[in-house]
Amino acid sequence: MSKIRETVITNCEKKFLIKCLSEWTRLDGRSFDEFRSLEIQFGKQWGSCYVSLGRTGVLAQTSCEVQQPKSSRPSEGILNVNIELNPMAAPHFEPGRQSELSVQLNRLLEKCIKDSKSIDLESLCIKTSEKVWALRVDLNVINHEGNILDCASIAMLASLAHFRRPDVTCNGEEFIIHSYQQRDPIPTVIHHYPVCITYAIFSGGEYILADPSLIEEGSADALLMIGLNGFKELCGLHLGGSTELMPSIILNIVSKASSRASQVIEEIKNAVKVDSEKRQKKLPVGFHVDIGHEKTSTSTDLGASLNLYNEKKKKKTKKQKSNKEKTKMPKFKSPQIENVGKGSAAYVPNEEVKNDVTWDTEDDDLIIIEKPRVEINLVDSDSEEDDVVILNNEENIKLEK
């Protein structure tokens, strides 16, 4: 099977992008410091998490198993990270084969999250030099629309924070792993949350774009990755590409990234807290529930908006009616036919009756037509021709043959 080549960004597209940047405009309408929308959803299992950053999506799943510790770290657990780029994300990705991009992303995630000691590996120890927990985080890129690193780091932290491992007891030489029904699962101990934030650099630092898209990544001179936690501590720094940056520019970028990191960490904690509360109340959780909840909430919001609109309309109508002049609403009797004489009859229209009913003539158009008394003269005739009836507004209307 032949390999599908990656789509190359042409020189015309690069020139057009740089022309837009010279006019301080991005192709997607964002400002230079604006990030795409972030959404975090959790699955039914512990540690299952889906994160979308704009149109870039990453699915993370954390699992655990009991292993023997490393000889150099006998009292510490093991944390492994594996990111997979499959053809679902982009057609040029090959399944089951590591590319340069996947290896680079793995190393950057390990440097930012694992090497910064954000996870308490000593809490994963069951028995020193014998048994420890080995955590494995599998990251699967669902859609590639630029800035995979930021989306993958958020998904990894959210998955680790959401994951619960089973409890273990030791009776002599035997280790008993209890199920979730027997004992409450144990959460992962996280000291701090290091988040990766990427910036695209153009024209030697003249234009710096936050959260670059796919076309911006391919056209940029360099990509600057900054790892920061909630305490504004630098956990990682990587510059990929060829460009020259002044130290003042790097410090300015780091100060902007610190505010973004605090916002992302707060969203991760809130999402985990909401999911934990749902599970404690034994409410349905999972990706399918989130999709159905979005639809229900949308319809509920629409219904609430309609109710509010109707209430405001009623109040406005009552207020207008109180300020307007009100007229008497006429009421009519049922029509009658009276005998006037031999061979003639009179049609008596509805007559106005005085009543206390009022009608707002300004709100609704009401036309009152006064109907005159109509008299119809009937003349006997043996002619086979049709009778001609002439109606007018006179008091007497005669019927002529």
N, C-alpha and C positions, 0 to 999 in steps of 0.2 A: 504494500500500500504506500503510495507516494505521500510525502509530507506536504501539508498545506503551508504555503509561505505566509509569513506575517505581512499584513498590509502596510506598505511603505507610505509615509507621509511625503507628499511631493513638495517641491520647492515653492510652488505657487501657494499651497496651503500654509507653509511656514511664513512666507512673505505677507500673506493676508493676515495671519495671526499677529505678527509683529506690528503690522500697520494698525490693527485694532488696539493693540497695547499702547502704541504711541498716542492714541486718542483716549487712553484710560478706559478702555472698554474690553470686556471679556466676551467670548463667543456665546456663553450661556447666560449672560446678563448679570452675573455676580460681580461684586466689587473685588478688589485685589485681596482683601483680608477676610472675605466671606467664605464660610465652609458650607458644604452641602448638608442637607437634612440627615439626621441620624435616627435610626429606629432599631430597637433591641427587642427581640421576641424569644421566649423560652419554650422548649418542647415539653413533652410529658415526662421524659426521663431526666434524672439529675445530670446536669452538665451539658445538656443539649441547648444550643443557642444559635440564633440566626441574627446577623447584624447586616444592615444595609446602610451604606453611605452614598446617598444619591442613588445611582443605578448600579453601583458596585455592591455585590452581595457575597458574604462569606458565612458558611455553616460550620460551627465548631461543636465538637463532641469530646468530652473528657471521660476517660475510663481509668481503671486502676487494677492492679494485680499485685500479689505478694511475691517478692523476689529476694535474692540475697544482695546485701549492700556491696558497694565498691570497697575494695580493701583500703583505699586512701581515705574514704569517708564511711567508717563502720556504723556511725550513729545517725546518718542522714539518709533520707529517702531519695528517690530518683524522679526527675522531671524530664520528659522527652517531648519535643515539638516536631510535628510533621505537617507540612503544608503541601497540598496536592493541587496542581493545575491541570484540569481535565478539559477536553474539548467543549464541554458545556459552557465554560467561561469564555473561551475564544477558540476559533477553529484551528489556529496554529499550535495550540498546546497538544502535546502527545500524552496519552494515558499510560500510567505505569512507568514513566521515565522522568528522571530528574533533569531539569534544564538549568541553565545558568541563573535564570530569574528565581526559580524555586530554591536553589541552594543559597542565593543571596538573601532571600526573604527569611529562610530558616536561621541563618547566622545573625541577621539583624534582630529577629525576635528573641533569640537566645541571649544576645548581648544586652538587650534592653530589659527583658523581664527576668530571665534566669540568672544572669551574671550580676544583676543589681540586688540580688538576695531579697526579692519581693515576696517570694514564697518561703514559708518556714518549713524547710526540709527536715528539720529535727523532729517536728511533730508527726512526721510520717514513719518514724521508727517504731517497730513493734518489739523487737529484741535486738540489742546491740550485737553486731557482727553475725546475726543469724537471719532475721526477717525484717524487711521494711516494705513500705508501700511504694510502688512505682506508678506515677501518674503519667498518662500519655494524652496529649491534646492533639487531635486530628482536625486540621483546618482544610476545608474543601471550598475552593473558590467557585461560586455559582455563576457569577457574571463579572466580567472584567470591563470596567469603564474608567479605569485610572485609579491610582492611589490604593493599591491592594494592601500595602503595608499598614496604613492607618486602620483600615477596616479589619484586617486580620488581628492586629494588636488589641483592638477593642473587643473583638469576638473571643479572643483567648482569655482576656481578663474576666469578661462576663461569664464565660464557661467555667473557669476556675472558681469564681466567687459563688456560682450557682451549684457547683458540684457538691455532693455529699457521699462520703465513703462509708462502708459498713463498719461496725464496731467489731473489735477482735479481743478475745480473752485467751489466756494461756493457762492450761492446767498441767503443770509439770512440763512435759515435752510436747504436748499437743496444743495446736493453735486452733481455736474455734472461731470461725467467721459467722457472725450473727446476721440474719436477714433484717430487712427494714421493718418487718412486722414484729420481730422479737425485741429489737432495740432501736432507738432513734439513731439515724445516721449522723455522722460527724462532719461538720463543714471544714473547708480548707482554710488554713490560717494564712492570711495575706497581710504582710506588714505595710505595704504601700502599693499603689497602683501606677506603674509607669506606662504612660501612653505615648505612642509614636505619632509625631506630627510632621508632615512632609510639606516642603515648599519647593516650587519650581523657580529657577533663576534664569533670567533672560538678559542679554546685553551686559554681561559683567556686573550684575547686581542693580542695574537701572530699573528693571521691572521684576518684582518678586510676587509670585502668586501662591496663595494658600490653597491647599487641597486641590492639586491640579487634576484635570480630566485626562482622558486618554490621549487626545491630540496635543494637549499642552505638555504632557510628559514626553511625547515623541519629538516635540519641537524645542524643548528647553535645552539650554547649555549645560545645566547641572541640576541635580536634585539634592536638597539638604534635608536630612532626617534628624529630628531632635526628639529625644526621649525624656519626658518630664513626668514627675509625680505630683501629687496634691500639695506637697511641701515646697514646690518650686526647686527641687533638687534635680540636677542634670544626671540622667541615667544612661544616656547614649547620644552619640553625635557621629553622623556619617555624611560625607559629601561625595556624591557620585557624579562624575563628569569632569569637564575641564573648564574652569572659570577662576577668576581671582576675586576674592571678597575681602573687604576691609574688616578689621576686628569690630569696628563700631556697627557695621551692618549686621554682623552675626549676633552681637549683643542685643540689637534692636529686634531681630527676629525671635530670639529666645524670650525676650520680655513679652512679645505678642503671643507666643506659643504657650506661655505659662497660664494665661487666662483661659485659653482654649482647653488645656489639660484639666483644669479644675472643673470646667463645665461638663466635660466628658465623664470624668470620675463621678460626679454627682448624678449624672444620668444612669450610670451603671449601678450605683448603689440603690437608687430609687427603683430601678427595674427589678433588681433582685429582691428588694423588700416587698414590693407589691406581689411578686410571684410567691414568696414565702407565706404571705398573709392568706393568699388564695388557697394554698395547700393546707394550711392550718385549719381553715374553715371548711375544708373538703369540697371546695368548688372545682368545677372542671377546668383543667389547664391544658395547654398544648397549642400547637400552631393553628389547628383547625378552630379552636375556640377563639383565638385572637382574630381570625378572619371573620367569623360569625359575629363577634362582639363589635367589630368595626361597622359591619352592615347594620346591626341593631341600633348602635349608638347613632348612626347617621339618620336612620328613620325616626328614632326617638327625638333627636334634635330638630328634625323637620317638623314633626308633629307639635313639639313645644313651641316652635317658632310660629306655626299657624295659629295655635291657641292664643299666643300672646298678641298676634296681629288682630285676631277677631275681638279680643277684649279691648284693645286700643280703639278699634273701629266702633265698638258699641259705646264706649265712653265718649268718643268724639261725636257720635250721632246724638246721644242724649244731651250733650252740651249744646249742640247746634239747635236741637229742638226747643230747648229751654229759652234760647235767645231769639228764636224766630216767632213771627206771628202765626197763630193757629186759626184756621177757618173751620166752620161747621161742615161736617160731612153729611151730605144729603142722603136720605133713606127713602126708598120708593116702595109703593105698594105693588102687589102683583097686578098685571094688566087685566082689564075687564071689558066686556062688550055689552052695551046697553041698547035696548030697543027704543028707537025714536018714534016710529010710527009704522004704519002698514007698509011692508016692503022695504024698510030701511033700518039700519042699525048704526050705532056709534061705537067707535073704538076708543076706550078711555085709557090713555097712557098712564105710566107710573107717576104718582103725585108725591111731591116732596113732603116729608113729615119732619117736624121739629124733633130733634133728639140732642143728647149730650155728647155724642161721639165726635171727636175732633180728628182732623186729618191735616197732615203737614204737606201743604201744596208745593213747598220749595224742594223737598226731598224727592217726591215722586210726582210725575206729571199726571194730573187728574183733570179731565175735561168734562164739564157738566153741560149737557145739552138739554135745554128746556123743550119738551115735546108738546106740541099743541094738541088740542082736542080734534080728533079726526072723525069726520062723519062720512059714512058710505051709504049712498042711496042705491038701493037695489030695484031695478025695473024689470018686470017680467017681460019676456020676449020669446016668440016662437022662431025667431030667425036662427039659421044654422051658423051664422057668422060668430066669430069669437067676440066676447065683450071686451071693450077697451077701458082700462082703468087709468085715470089721470090723477096723480098725487101732487099736491103743492102745499105751500105753507099757509094757504087761506084757511079760514075757519070752516068753511063748508067745501067739501070735495065731492063733486057730482060724478056719477057714473053714467056715461053716455054710451049709447049703442053704436 
